[in-house]
Amino acid sequence: MTHSLRFTAKLTALAAATLATCAFAQNANVTLFGVVDTNVANYSASGTSSVNRVGTDGLTSSRWGMRGTEELGSGMRASFWLEGAFSGDTGSIGSTNTNNQSTGSASGIFGRRSTVSLAGNFGEVRVGRDLTPVFLNLSDFNVFGSNGTGNVGGLFYPLFSSQTHVRTSNGVSYLTPAMGGAYAHLTYALGENSNNSDGRYVGGRVGYRAGPLAAAIGTATIKYVAGDQTQTTAGASYDLGMAKVMALYGRNKKATVDHSALHVGVSVPFGSTDLRLGYTDARVKGGDGAAQIMVGVIHNMSKRTALYIDASQVDNKGAGKNFSVSDGIKPVTAGGKSTGIEAGIRHTF
């Protein structure tokens, strides 16, 4: 009888704990999410051997994470977002940065995003590691987004070393509330040095998004002991229904290096299939630039699963050999070409 009572008590306690956990999860509104994107690819470049790879992130960056929101009343809410990168081909985790400088590179379980925020009618205040407002124009107004051989990163990212052209750590951001389509996003991030401002980021973005039209411009200054860096991006897109057209401009400056790029692209839907076409032109002040063409097809098998294939070629101008397709091989021959083609599958959960 005693054993029966003890068993009943344990069962009751377990049931109560389970119910309490479920109630907490519902209250906290926590979501587990992720993407697995893996592909096979071939890369080649003038003057060097080609390479075949099983790769990752051809359509969307592979990731996993947790996010949650708690309603605080009076229109206010607290939120968290923890998101990490991994490689679909190897399972290895991604990297992060602790001080917005080259000395702070490290592996990071939540290196893509690690933020906590408070939001309400005043907008949102967000603290932690996050995408920079200037970078968001590259993902919003590039027909290939920020992934795959066709993405414009190879021509838009700085030619010099930079740890803040995509994300910042130790940041405080303010995002305005909805204002009839207009919005603003400001970020101030610290290098956290006791004797200098190395790694300090100050940047912002203003834009408009309503109906078929979207447009935005962003600029940032990053303090480095070796010389300050400035980055500017601007873009726009318009959805015509039968096609979506977009344009993107970017410029990176540091010391004597000054390079800019212009991208135009179009995405055409055919039922569950999208055709993407784009062209990018990069120029370097006092040096040689490059041109890039890209083409790709996405076939959506469901809301969560898609097959894709894309190809791109970068043609360096003059005697240049600084530019290549993203994740590809730089040419050895002056004025050479860099080419990439990949096919893969993306699944979200």
C-alpha positions as CSV (number, residue, x, y, z in Angstrom):
1,M,0.0,0.0,0.0
2,T,2.9,2.3,0.9
3,H,4.6,1.7,-2.4
4,S,1.4,2.3,-4.2
5,L,0.9,5.7,-2.5
6,R,4.5,6.7,-3.2
7,F,4.1,5.7,-6.9
8,T,0.9,7.8,-7.1
9,A,2.5,10.7,-5.4
10,K,5.5,10.6,-7.9
11,L,3.1,10.3,-10.8
12,T,1.1,13.3,-9.6
13,A,4.3,15.3,-9.1
14,L,5.5,14.4,-12.6
15,A,2.2,15.4,-14.1
16,A,2.1,18.7,-12.3
17,A,5.7,19.5,-13.4
18,T,4.8,18.6,-17.0
19,L,1.7,20.8,-16.9
20,A,3.8,23.7,-15.3
21,T,6.4,23.3,-18.0
22,C,3.8,23.4,-20.8
23,A,2.1,26.4,-19.2
24,F,5.5,28.2,-19.0
25,A,6.3,27.4,-22.6
26,Q,2.9,28.7,-23.7
27,N,3.4,31.9,-21.6
28,A,6.9,32.5,-22.9
29,N,5.9,31.8,-26.6
30,V,9.2,30.1,-27.4
31,T,9.9,28.9,-30.9
32,L,12.6,26.5,-32.2
33,F,13.5,27.2,-35.8
34,G,16.1,26.4,-38.4
35,V,17.3,25.9,-42.0
36,V,19.4,23.2,-43.6
37,D,20.8,24.1,-47.0
38,T,23.3,21.8,-48.7
39,N,24.5,21.7,-52.3
40,V,27.1,20.3,-54.7
41,A,29.2,22.9,-56.5
42,N,32.0,23.5,-59.0
43,Y,34.3,26.5,-58.9
44,S,37.0,27.5,-61.5
45,A,39.2,30.5,-62.2
46,S,41.7,31.7,-64.8
47,G,45.2,30.3,-64.2
48,T,44.3,27.7,-61.6
49,S,42.7,24.3,-61.3
50,S,38.9,23.9,-60.7
51,V,37.5,22.3,-57.6
52,N,34.3,20.3,-56.8
53,R,32.7,20.7,-53.4
54,V,29.8,19.6,-51.3
55,G,28.9,22.9,-49.8
56,T,26.3,24.8,-47.8
57,D,24.2,28.0,-47.8
58,G,23.6,28.2,-51.5
59,L,20.1,29.6,-51.2
60,T,19.7,30.4,-47.5
61,S,22.3,30.3,-44.7
62,S,22.0,27.1,-42.6
63,R,21.1,27.9,-39.1
64,W,19.2,26.9,-35.9
65,G,17.9,28.9,-33.1
66,M,15.4,29.8,-30.5
67,R,13.3,33.0,-30.1
68,G,10.6,34.0,-27.8
69,T,8.3,36.9,-26.7
70,E,6.6,37.7,-23.5
71,E,3.7,40.2,-23.4
72,L,4.2,42.6,-20.5
73,G,1.0,44.6,-20.8
74,S,0.2,48.2,-21.9
75,G,1.5,47.3,-25.4
76,M,5.0,46.3,-24.2
77,R,6.8,43.1,-24.8
78,A,10.2,41.5,-24.0
79,S,11.9,39.3,-26.6
80,F,15.0,37.2,-27.1
81,W,16.6,35.8,-30.2
82,L,19.4,33.2,-30.2
83,E,20.6,32.0,-33.6
84,G,23.7,30.1,-34.7
85,A,25.2,29.1,-38.0
86,F,26.4,25.6,-39.0
87,S,27.6,24.0,-42.2
88,G,25.2,21.5,-43.7
89,D,28.0,19.6,-45.3
90,T,30.2,19.0,-42.2
91,G,28.0,19.9,-39.2
92,S,30.6,22.3,-37.9
93,I,29.4,25.5,-36.1
94,G,29.9,29.0,-37.3
95,S,32.0,31.9,-36.1
96,T,31.4,35.1,-34.1
97,N,33.4,38.1,-33.0
98,T,33.8,39.4,-29.5
99,N,35.1,43.0,-30.1
100,N,34.4,44.0,-33.8
101,Q,38.1,43.6,-34.5
102,S,40.2,40.9,-36.1
103,T,41.6,39.9,-32.7
104,G,38.1,38.9,-31.6
105,S,37.3,36.1,-34.0
106,A,36.0,32.9,-32.3
107,S,33.7,30.0,-32.8
108,G,30.2,30.8,-31.5
109,I,27.1,28.7,-30.9
110,F,24.9,31.8,-31.4
111,G,27.2,33.8,-33.6
112,R,24.5,34.8,-36.1
113,R,22.4,36.6,-33.6
114,S,22.2,36.9,-29.8
115,T,19.9,39.7,-28.7
116,V,17.4,40.6,-26.0
117,S,15.0,43.5,-26.6
118,L,12.1,45.6,-25.2
119,A,9.5,46.9,-27.6
120,G,6.3,48.9,-27.5
121,N,4.6,51.9,-29.0
122,F,8.0,53.7,-28.8
123,G,9.6,51.1,-31.1
124,E,12.2,48.5,-30.1
125,V,15.5,48.7,-28.2
126,R,17.7,45.7,-29.0
127,V,21.0,44.7,-27.3
128,G,23.6,42.2,-28.4
129,R,25.0,40.7,-31.6
130,D,23.0,41.4,-34.7
131,L,23.1,42.2,-38.4
132,T,24.1,45.8,-39.2
133,P,21.5,48.2,-40.6
134,V,23.8,48.9,-43.6
135,F,24.1,45.2,-44.5
136,L,20.3,44.7,-44.6
137,N,20.2,46.6,-47.9
138,L,22.4,43.9,-49.4
139,S,20.0,41.1,-48.5
140,D,16.8,43.1,-49.3
141,F,17.8,44.5,-52.7
142,N,20.0,41.8,-54.2
143,V,18.1,39.3,-56.4
144,F,20.2,36.5,-54.9
145,G,20.0,37.8,-51.4
146,S,23.2,37.2,-49.5
147,N,23.8,33.5,-50.5
148,G,25.0,31.4,-53.4
149,T,27.5,31.9,-56.2
150,G,25.3,34.7,-57.6
151,N,25.1,36.9,-54.5
152,V,26.8,40.3,-54.8
153,G,29.0,39.9,-51.7
154,G,32.0,39.1,-53.8
155,L,31.9,42.6,-55.4
156,F,30.2,44.6,-52.6
157,Y,32.1,43.4,-49.5
158,P,35.2,45.6,-48.6
159,L,38.5,44.8,-50.3
160,F,40.1,45.5,-47.0
161,S,39.8,43.6,-43.7
162,S,36.5,44.3,-42.0
163,Q,34.7,42.5,-39.2
164,T,31.5,44.7,-39.1
165,H,30.3,44.7,-42.7
166,V,27.7,42.0,-41.9
167,R,27.3,41.9,-38.1
168,T,28.3,43.8,-34.9
169,S,28.8,42.5,-31.4
170,N,28.3,44.6,-28.2
171,G,25.6,46.6,-30.0
172,V,22.6,48.7,-28.9
173,S,20.0,49.2,-31.6
174,Y,16.9,51.3,-31.9
175,L,14.2,50.4,-34.5
176,T,11.3,52.9,-34.9
177,P,7.7,51.8,-34.8
178,A,5.5,51.6,-37.9
179,M,5.2,55.1,-39.4
180,G,3.0,54.7,-42.5
181,G,5.6,52.7,-44.3
182,A,8.6,54.7,-43.2
183,Y,11.1,53.2,-40.8
184,A,14.6,53.8,-39.3
185,H,17.2,51.5,-37.7
186,L,20.1,52.8,-35.7
187,T,23.0,50.9,-34.2
188,Y,25.9,51.8,-31.8
189,A,28.4,49.1,-31.0
190,L,31.5,49.0,-28.9
191,G,35.0,47.5,-29.3
192,E,35.2,47.6,-25.5
193,N,38.8,48.7,-25.3
194,S,40.0,50.7,-22.3
195,N,42.4,52.9,-24.1
196,N,41.0,53.5,-27.6
197,S,37.8,53.4,-29.8
198,D,39.1,50.5,-32.0
199,G,36.0,48.5,-33.2
200,R,33.4,51.2,-32.4
201,Y,30.5,51.1,-34.9
202,V,28.0,53.9,-35.6
203,G,25.5,53.2,-38.3
204,G,21.9,53.7,-39.4
205,R,19.3,53.0,-42.1
206,V,16.2,54.8,-43.1
207,G,13.6,53.4,-45.6
208,Y,10.1,53.0,-46.9
209,R,8.1,49.9,-47.4
210,A,4.5,49.8,-48.5
211,G,2.7,47.8,-51.2
212,P,4.9,46.8,-54.1
213,L,7.6,49.5,-53.3
214,A,10.6,49.3,-51.0
215,A,13.6,51.6,-50.7
216,A,16.3,52.3,-48.1
217,I,19.6,53.9,-47.6
218,G,22.2,53.2,-44.9
219,T,25.6,54.5,-43.8
220,A,28.1,53.6,-41.1
221,T,31.5,54.6,-39.7
222,I,33.7,52.1,-38.0
223,K,36.7,53.2,-35.9
224,Y,39.9,51.3,-36.3
225,V,43.4,52.1,-35.1
226,A,44.7,51.3,-38.6
227,G,42.2,53.7,-40.2
228,D,38.5,54.4,-40.1
229,Q,36.1,52.6,-42.4
230,T,32.9,54.0,-44.0
231,Q,30.3,52.0,-45.7
232,T,27.2,53.1,-47.6
233,T,24.4,51.1,-49.2
234,A,21.2,52.1,-50.9
235,G,18.6,50.1,-52.8
236,A,15.1,49.8,-54.1
237,S,12.7,47.2,-55.4
238,Y,9.3,47.2,-57.0
239,D,7.0,44.2,-57.4
240,L,5.1,44.3,-60.7
241,G,3.3,41.0,-60.1
242,M,4.7,39.4,-63.2
243,A,8.2,40.2,-62.1
244,K,10.1,41.9,-59.2
245,V,12.9,44.4,-60.2
246,M,15.6,45.7,-57.9
247,A,18.7,47.9,-57.8
248,L,21.5,48.2,-55.2
249,Y,24.4,50.5,-54.7
250,G,27.3,50.1,-52.2
251,R,30.5,51.9,-51.4
252,N,33.4,51.1,-49.0
253,K,36.2,53.5,-48.1
254,K,39.3,53.1,-45.8
255,A,42.5,55.0,-46.2
256,T,43.4,55.0,-49.9
257,V,41.0,52.2,-50.8
258,D,37.7,53.4,-52.3
259,H,35.5,50.9,-54.2
260,S,31.9,50.9,-55.2
261,A,29.4,48.5,-56.9
262,L,26.1,48.7,-58.6
263,H,23.7,45.8,-59.0
264,V,20.5,45.3,-61.0
265,G,18.3,42.2,-60.9
266,V,14.9,40.7,-61.7
267,S,13.0,37.8,-60.3
268,V,10.2,36.2,-62.4
269,P,7.8,33.7,-60.9
270,F,6.3,30.8,-62.9
271,G,3.9,29.2,-60.5
272,S,6.1,27.4,-57.9
273,T,9.3,28.2,-59.8
274,D,11.3,31.5,-59.8
275,L,13.8,32.6,-62.4
276,R,16.5,35.0,-61.1
277,L,18.8,37.2,-63.3
278,G,21.3,39.8,-62.3
279,Y,24.2,41.9,-63.2
280,T,26.8,43.7,-61.0
281,D,29.5,46.2,-61.9
282,A,32.3,47.0,-59.3
283,R,34.8,49.8,-59.6
284,V,38.0,50.6,-57.6
285,K,39.3,54.2,-57.5
286,G,42.8,54.1,-59.1
287,G,42.5,50.4,-59.8
288,D,40.7,47.7,-61.7
289,G,37.1,46.6,-61.0
290,A,35.0,43.7,-62.2
291,A,31.7,42.7,-63.8
292,Q,29.4,39.8,-62.6
293,I,26.5,38.1,-64.3
294,M,24.3,35.6,-62.5
295,V,21.4,33.3,-63.2
296,G,19.4,31.0,-61.0
297,V,16.2,28.9,-60.7
298,I,14.3,28.0,-57.5
299,H,11.6,25.3,-57.5
300,N,9.5,25.3,-54.4
301,M,8.3,21.8,-53.7
302,S,6.4,22.9,-50.6
303,K,6.4,25.9,-48.2
304,R,9.4,24.4,-46.4
305,T,11.4,22.6,-49.1
306,A,13.0,24.0,-52.3
307,L,15.4,22.8,-55.0
308,Y,17.7,25.3,-56.6
309,I,20.5,25.7,-59.2
310,D,22.5,28.9,-59.9
311,A,25.6,30.0,-61.8
312,S,27.7,33.1,-61.9
313,Q,30.8,34.5,-63.5
314,V,33.0,37.4,-62.4
315,D,35.2,39.0,-65.1
316,N,38.0,41.1,-63.6
317,K,38.8,44.3,-65.6
318,G,42.2,45.4,-66.8
319,A,45.0,43.6,-64.9
320,G,42.8,43.1,-61.8
321,K,42.4,39.7,-60.0
322,N,40.8,40.8,-56.7
323,F,37.3,39.7,-57.4
324,S,35.7,36.3,-57.5
325,V,32.3,34.7,-57.1
326,S,31.3,34.2,-53.5
327,D,33.0,31.2,-51.9
328,G,34.8,30.7,-55.2
329,I,38.4,30.8,-56.4
330,K,40.2,34.0,-57.2
331,P,41.9,34.1,-60.6
332,V,45.7,33.9,-60.8
333,T,45.8,35.4,-64.3
334,A,45.6,39.2,-64.5
335,G,42.2,40.3,-65.7
336,G,41.0,36.7,-65.3
337,K,37.6,35.2,-64.7
338,S,36.0,33.3,-61.7
339,T,33.1,31.0,-62.2
340,G,30.8,29.0,-60.0
341,I,27.8,26.7,-60.4
342,E,25.9,24.9,-57.7
343,A,22.7,22.8,-57.2
344,G,21.1,22.0,-53.9
345,I,18.2,21.6,-51.5
346,R,17.0,23.8,-48.7
347,H,14.6,22.7,-46.0
348,T,13.3,24.9,-43.2
349,F,11.8,23.8,-39.8
